Amino acid sequence: MIDTDNDEEDILEECAVCGGDIIIDSFCEEDDIVYCNDCEAEYLIRSLDPIRLKLFDDEIDTDPDDADDEDYD
């Protein structure tokens, strides 16, 4: 049986894209992905205390100039 009585409260954050609600459950950890309930934007949890979220798409580096810095032999 699942215990639905939860002593810890979920945290609500505001979506930077649409202003909707992002629910951070009490069982979430750093580096988890959470979603906006309205526009479904993905956020990476960077820190829980204090809460810091980063748009997940921002984690992808698409700058072609940075590719020259790495060696692929």
Protein Blocks (a to p, Z undefined) as FASTA:
>chain_A
ZZfbdfbacdddddfklopacdddfkbcehiacddfklopacddfbfbdcddddfklmpc
cbfklmmmpccZZ
